Amino acid sequence: MQRLINIIDTATAWVGRAFAWCILVMALGIGYEVYMRRAHQDPTAWAFDLSYMMFGALFMMAGAYTLSRNGHVRADVIYRLLKPKTQAIIEFTLYIAFFYPVVIALIFAGFDYALESWSYNSGRGEVSVMSPANIPIFQFKTIIPVAGSLFFIQGIAQLCRCIICIKTGQWPPSYRDVEEKESQQPQMKENRSISSDGVQ
């Protein structure tokens, strides 16, 4: 079961990191738009479309990656005080009762939405109406069911984590790309005390 978790986490991590480059593309596009607008008084016709498409792609495709890292916002005021086994039972129930119905609805509704977008203009695909550049957007709408499918797969890994915790009473280890400052405080204090004593 842990091997399955690792495989799914690795796959969603790869997708999340790949789509993280959308931020750079978006920043370069907006930077170019500002330069053209201010320096040459000649704004682009495509910068706005680029910005919302890149941000939307990143937001959707990095969702499963964020879930694998426990990065989504949660109201854990009471939850964090519970024993791991109790936490796992609650999470398992919530995944089955709420997460999967919503994700399955996202996949099916997103598929219909994307299919409709692909069929516009006699099969040539939908273009943006937000600017005169007529930028194709049908391929970006395809991201919706794809992102939903990634959520579905990552949910399997999360359910496996819950099952392991229910059996063992401890959460299985997970990848950590970024560590919160709170968890670094004891180590930072220790480093400060060592440096104040003059010990390397």
C-alpha positions in Angstrom: 0.0 0.0 0.0 2.9 2.4 0.8 4.4 1.7 -2.6 1.1 2.7 -4.3 1.1 5.9 -2.3 4.7 6.6 -3.4 3.9 6.0 -7.0 0.8 8.3 -7.0 2.7 11.0 -5.0 5.6 10.9 -7.4 3.3 11.2 -10.4 1.3 14.2 -9.0 4.5 15.8 -7.9 5.9 15.6 -11.4 2.7 17.2 -12.8 2.6 19.9 -10.2 6.2 20.9 -10.8 5.8 20.8 -14.6 2.8 23.2 -14.4 4.6 25.4 -11.9 6.4 26.9 -15.0 3.1 28.5 -15.8 4.0 31.2 -13.3 7.1 32.1 -15.2 5.3 32.2 -18.5 2.5 34.4 -16.9 5.1 36.7 -15.3 7.0 37.2 -18.6 3.8 37.8 -20.5 2.5 40.4 -18.1 6.0 42.0 -17.9 6.0 42.3 -21.7 2.5 43.8 -21.7 3.5 46.4 -19.1 6.6 47.3 -21.1 4.7 47.6 -24.4 1.9 49.6 -22.7 4.2 52.1 -20.9 7.2 52.4 -23.2 5.5 52.2 -26.6 1.9 53.0 -25.9 1.1 49.8 -27.8 -0.7 47.2 -25.5 -0.9 43.6 -26.6 -4.1 41.9 -27.5 -3.2 38.6 -25.9 -1.7 39.3 -22.4 -4.9 39.1 -20.5 -5.8 35.8 -22.1 -2.4 34.5 -21.3 -2.6 35.5 -17.7 -5.9 33.8 -16.8 -5.1 30.7 -18.8 -1.7 30.2 -17.2 -3.0 30.9 -13.7 -6.0 28.6 -14.3 -3.8 25.8 -15.6 -1.5 26.1 -12.6 -4.4 26.3 -10.1 -6.1 23.2 -11.5 -3.1 21.0 -12.3 -1.3 21.7 -9.0 -4.3 20.8 -6.9 -3.5 17.1 -6.6 0.1 17.9 -5.9 -1.0 20.2 -3.1 -3.3 17.5 -1.7 -0.4 15.0 -1.6 1.6 17.5 0.5 -1.3 18.4 2.9 -1.1 21.9 1.6 -4.8 22.7 1.2 -6.4 25.0 3.8 -8.3 23.1 6.5 -10.0 24.1 9.8 -7.9 22.0 12.1 -8.4 23.7 15.4 -10.0 20.6 16.9 -8.8 18.1 14.4 -5.1 18.5 15.3 -5.9 17.7 19.0 -7.3 14.3 18.1 -5.3 11.0 18.0 -4.0 10.0 14.6 -6.3 7.1 14.4 -9.4 9.3 15.0 -8.1 11.8 12.5 -7.7 9.0 9.9 -11.3 7.8 10.5 -12.7 11.3 10.1 -10.6 11.9 6.9 -11.6 8.5 5.4 -15.3 9.3 6.0 -15.0 12.8 4.6 -13.2 11.6 1.5 -15.9 9.0 0.8 -18.9 11.3 1.7 -17.7 14.6 0.2 -14.4 14.5 -1.7 -15.2 11.8 -4.2 -18.8 12.9 -5.1 -17.5 16.4 -5.9 -14.5 15.1 -7.8 -16.6 12.7 -9.9 -19.0 15.5 -10.7 -16.0 17.7 -11.7 -14.7 15.0 -14.1 -18.1 14.4 -15.8 -19.2 18.1 -16.0 -15.7 19.1 -17.0 -15.6 16.5 -19.8 -18.9 17.8 -21.2 -17.7 21.4 -20.9 -14.4 20.6 -22.7 -16.2 18.5 -25.4 -18.5 21.4 -26.1 -15.5 23.8 -26.4 -13.7 21.5 -28.8 -16.9 21.3 -31.1 -17.2 25.1 -31.6 -16.5 26.7 -35.0 -17.3 23.6 -36.9 -14.9 21.5 -34.9 -12.0 24.0 -35.0 -12.5 24.8 -31.3 -13.5 27.6 -29.1 -11.6 30.9 -29.1 -11.4 33.6 -26.4 -14.0 36.4 -26.5 -12.1 38.4 -24.0 -9.8 40.0 -26.6 -9.6 40.5 -30.4 -6.7 38.1 -30.7 -9.0 35.0 -31.0 -6.7 32.9 -28.9 -7.8 29.2 -28.8 -9.0 28.2 -25.3 -10.5 24.8 -26.0 -7.3 23.0 -25.0 -7.2 24.8 -21.6 -10.8 23.8 -20.9 -9.6 20.2 -21.3 -7.6 20.7 -18.2 -10.7 20.6 -16.1 -11.5 16.9 -16.4 -7.8 16.1 -16.5 -7.3 17.9 -13.1 -10.4 16.1 -11.8 -8.9 12.8 -12.7 -5.6 13.6 -11.0 -7.6 14.5 -7.9 -9.4 11.2 -8.1 -6.1 9.3 -8.3 -4.5 11.3 -5.5 -7.6 10.6 -3.4 -6.8 6.9 -3.6 -3.4 7.6 -2.1 -5.0 9.7 0.7 -7.5 6.9 1.4 -4.5 4.4 1.6 -2.8 6.8 4.1 -6.0 6.7 6.2 -6.2 2.9 6.1 -2.5 2.6 7.2 -3.1 5.1 10.0 -6.2 3.3 11.2 -4.3 0.0 11.3 -1.1 1.3 12.9 -2.2 4.4 14.8 0.4 6.5 13.0 0.3 8.5 9.8 2.7 7.2 7.2 5.5 9.5 6.2 4.9 11.9 3.3 7.0 14.0 1.1 7.9 17.5 2.3 9.0 20.1 -0.2 8.5 23.0 2.1 8.8 23.1 5.8 6.8 25.5 8.0 8.9 28.0 10.0 7.1 26.8 13.2 8.7 23.4 12.8 12.1 25.0 12.3 12.1 27.1 15.4 13.7 24.6 17.8 16.5 23.9 15.3 17.0 27.7 14.7 17.2 28.3 18.5 19.7 25.5 18.8 21.8 27.0 16.0 21.7 30.4 17.6 22.9 29.0 21.0 25.7 27.2 19.3 26.9 30.2 17.4 26.7 32.4 20.6 28.9 29.9 22.4 31.5 30.2 19.6 31.2 26.5 18.7 31.1 25.6 15.0 
